[in-house]
Amino acid sequence: MSFKGQHILSVKQFDRDNIQYIFDIARKMAPYASRKKRTRVLDGAILGNLFFEPSTRTRVSFGCAFNLLGGEVRETTGMESSALSKGESLYDTARVISSYSDVIAMRHPQAGSVAEFAEGSRVPVLNGGDGANEHPTQALLDLFTIERELQASGQSIDGMHIAMVGDLKFGRTVHSLSKLLALYKNLQITLISPQELAMPDEVVSALDNAGHRLTISDKLEGNLNADIVYQTRIQEERFPSKAEANQYRGKFRLNQEIYTRHCKSNTVIMHPLPRDSRQEANELDNDLNLNPNLAIFRQADNGILVRMALFALTLGVQDLVQDYECAV
Ligand code: CP
């Protein structure tokens, strides 16, 4: 199985075998991510880290993952600081940056833009989120987290019950995660959102065609008795106006009191982050921070492992990481 030279643009390119292979490599990255060991396997390699839309975790974890493998990072943030704002095409930008870099990670506000960029690139391109379309590396780290969290209680992904909550229309992480979940067996999936922010039909069909048991609801109460509750933020940046987004803020708050009343005692809480902590939204209350089943920071940590694995695989060095170990 080889990912060398491949773009990572959509979760549709994965099957269960290659997901498990990526996870095997990700697990092997743990001692390097925790600085117990050090490797220079990507010494001399350059990551072009292009983020044309705000990001904290994805941008920084792509950069850290590359540094942890011994490579260097050059990045640009924001459309206004790039020549795209002068009318340069994605194709031209890709031609130029791909001659400066060995691999590129990119986020852009338009659906399909990262795939368009990849057509002009001579090196692998990893999609860090393209509009409301996909966020494949997030979906992989989400699935990696689900597998780890469930394993702790002797469960597996097959047969689990997951509830996805919030803005399922514009939330690209739930689109990508759902497409991966369609590869698994016998899931119970509860989709909770305002009707106007429902999961796109194409994604619901993929889950339906996989034979999963689906419940679609606009109510939180009575629907949280799941193994995993995956909460999301109202994606204000994808609404025509802030006022329109405000109509939906705060509708599906999860806090310790609701957790105690409606979730199982071991329901794992996930969120791709950022969570919107403003009082009017507060979809995941700080009073859950001491709940041991709140997995949101373990989830973000797992992003380093999965992104290290993806760099190693797309650059074809996954079997050389140990050979290039050096003193810590
Ligand atoms: N989960 C995620 O994509 O976070 P950022 O927007 O901070 O990158």
Boltz pocket constraint, residues with backbone or C-beta under 6 A from the ligand:
constraints:
  - pocket:
      binder: B
      contacts: [[A, 54], [A, 55], [A, 56], [A, 57], [A, 58], [A, 59], [A, 128], [A, 129], [A, 138], [A, 272], [A, 273], [A, 274]]
      max_distance: 6.0
